Amino acid sequence: MRYSRRMDGLPPYLFAEIERKIAEKRKQGVDVISLGIGDPDTPTPAHIVEEMQRQVADPANHQYPTNRGTDEFRKAVADFYRQRFGVELDPETEVFPLLGAKEAIAHICFNFLDEGDLCLSADPGYPVYTSGPILAGGEPYPLPLLPEQGFKPDLDGIPEDVLERSRMLFCNYPNNPTGAVLEQGDDFFERLAAFGREHDIAIIHDNAYSEITFDGYVAPSYLETPGAREAGIELFSLSKTYNMTGWRIGAVVGNADIIAKYWTLKSNMDSGMFSALQRTAAFALSGSQECVREMCEIYSRRRDLVVDTLRDIGIEVTPPKATIYIWIRVPEGYTSNSFADMVLDKCGVVVPPGSGYGPSGEGFVRISLTAPDERISEALERIRDNL
Ligand SMILES: Cc1ncc(COP(=O)(O)O)c(C=O)c1O
């Protein structure tokens, strides 16, 4: 078979590799504990599941959906953004449904990149910030997120020739994988929007974790910033917000021109989202958000468990105020990979190496809080015994 050159440049997907390693270990009879992929272990709240059951039974939802999304879904997202972030969106032109944020991260690259064009991608970052640009025929250019800079990119340090070739930028706060957040008064989004406008670079802010926050922290939307919409869009996802990772639903919001182009792209690629799912998502967004608060309590308890145990072992960590991840510096003498390999081989515990998220992730591993408390405790005890 002859495959495209573009496939040669594509690295194997981080979690596909990890899944392969887990399967191998389990075949050997090892009781593997995965603190790898960030996939909520608790079910979608019952009221959302029950609404989906009602919607699936309705024949009105059984035909091709409109590619542009149902009116009620777009309106529910706009209402949610008004209530939650104080952001006004026109549901006709500034909201569009996604089959999860991941598809948008990959596909939006086709709207912006031609051969030789660059995408500025947070490093470490969600792996599709790198593979999306490659698939579209462009190139990712890593924007290092360093601890000493609060895991925010140095926008002023990007070389002029890189800026000239750059068409788009991916970043996300609250941040996967580092857990970094933008504190109140932080002007990063203002600088980001100004940067996008000045250099004609589309800002794609990936807002997958804004609802998973702790200790009273409230995460902002990129679109709250004046002038942000002129420079870009935000991707919102229901995956982590409502434990709906398997359902595949999110929305792109913001710049109407970018969204119109994305609609053109998508209508040539897929036939929209199951109407029953759009109606159920509208129901989830407009109903009680108590289930989200309950999830945050669970994650915050697990975060404390991990941070306290690691400190006890002698590994210093900053407790994140958001996301479902803890970003940990590996102990002296290890690399990201050697620590992740040791933890898998000796402890039967899966932690993704930080280097899997980009070169600046070297020296770190990520722990996901999406396993039951007792499994997290057991995993940490196994690590303690082997250090
Ligand atoms: C930063 C980030 N963006 C996007 C996604 C994908 O979200 P979705 O399930 O909506 O495709 C994830 C999933 O882990 C993520 O961590």
The ligand as a Tripos MOL2 file, in Angstrom:
@<TRIPOS>MOLECULE
LIG
   16    16     1     0     0
SMALL
NO_CHARGES

@<TRIPOS>ATOM
      1 C1         -7.0760   20.1970   26.2240 C.3       1 LIG1
      2 C2         -8.0770   19.2760   25.6300 C.ar      1 LIG1
      3 N1         -8.7370   19.6440   24.5450 N.ar      1 LIG1
      4 C3         -9.6340   18.8410   23.9640 C.ar      1 LIG1
      5 C4         -9.9030   17.5950   24.4580 C.ar      1 LIG1
      6 C5        -10.8890   16.7190   23.7560 C.3       1 LIG1
      7 O1        -12.1800   16.9920   24.1650 O.3       1 LIG1
      8 P1        -13.4220   16.3040   23.4930 P.3       1 LIG1
      9 O2        -13.7640   15.0990   24.3080 O.co2     1 LIG1
     10 O3        -14.4930   17.3650   23.5580 O.co2     1 LIG1
     11 O4        -13.0860   15.9480   22.0980 O.co2     1 LIG1
     12 C6         -9.2420   17.1550   25.5990 C.ar      1 LIG1
     13 C7         -9.4840   15.8040   26.1230 C.2       1 LIG1
     14 O5         -8.8340   15.3020   26.9790 O.2       1 LIG1
     15 C8         -8.3030   18.0120   26.1870 C.ar      1 LIG1
     16 O6         -7.6170   17.6430   27.2740 O.3       1 LIG1
@<TRIPOS>BOND
     1     1     2 1
     2     2     3 ar
     3     2    15 ar
     4     3     4 ar
     5     4     5 ar
     6     5     6 1
     7     5    12 ar
     8     6     7 1
     9     7     8 1
    10     8     9 2
    11     8    10 1
    12     8    11 1
    13    12    13 1
    14    12    15 ar
    15    13    14 2
    16    15    16 1
@<TRIPOS>SUBSTRUCTURE
     1 LIG1         1 GROUP 0 **** ****
